[in-house]
Amino acid sequence: MLDPFGGSGTTAGVAVSNGRNAVICELNPEYAKLIPERVVRIKERAQAEQAEIKKNSEFSHTRVFTRGGKRIGQIDIFAEAV
């Protein structure tokens, strides 16, 4: 993912938490300083939310996608208990 106007890194954080690579351009050095910590916080929050969903789910299933024997993606499916 390329973000030519990186800001504080929110888009990059979401990309990384979804298993994507991110390239960010930011001219303002004050914003650029915020990016590494923000990316880590977004990724940690996403992992915590996924763990909570898994914990409260009645059913979970993981589907792994491959191409040429190489793993290219994964989808986790959950049905929350009501």
N, C-alpha and C positions, 0 to 999 in steps of 0.2 A: 504494500500500500504506500503510495506517495502522497504526502501532505505538504504542499508548498507553502502553506501558511500555518505552521505547527502550533502556534499559540502555546498553551501550557501542556500540550501532549495528550489531550483527551482521545482524539481519534487514534493516535498511535497506541494508547493503552488498550482501547477496545480491540484493535487489530491484533495486538500481541496476546491478549487474553483469549482470542479465538484462533490462536495458532498461526497467525499470519506474520510476515515480516513487515517492518515499517521503516520508511525513510522520511525524515522530517526536516523541513527547512524553516528556520525562524531567525529573523534579523535582530529582534530585540533580545539582548543578552540577559535581561531580567527574566523574560519568559523562558529562554533556553535553559537557564539554571533550574527551573521547576520541572522540566520534562522527565528526567530519569526517575525522580521520586514519584511523580504522578503516575507514570506507566506502571511502576511496581505496585502502588496502592490500588489502581484499577484492576490489575491482574489478580492481586490477593483478594479483593472484594468479590470478583467474579468466581474465583475458586471457592470461597466461603459460601456464596449463594448456591453454587452447584452442589456442594456437600450438604447443605441444608435441605435442598430439594430431594436429593437422593435419600436422605435420612427419613423424610416424611412421605416417601412414595410407596405405593402398594406394588407397583410394577416398574421394573426398569429393564431396558434393553439397549445394548450398544451395537450399532451397525458400523462396521469398518469398510471403507472403500479403498480398493487397490487398483492400480493400473500397472501392468507388466510386472506383477509380483511386488511392487513397491506401494507402501501405504501412502495414500494421498489425502485421506480425510476420515472423519469419524462423526457420527451423530449419536447422541445419548437421548433416549426417549423415556419419559416418566409420566405416570399418571398419579397425581396427588390424591391422597386420601381426603375424602370429604366428610 
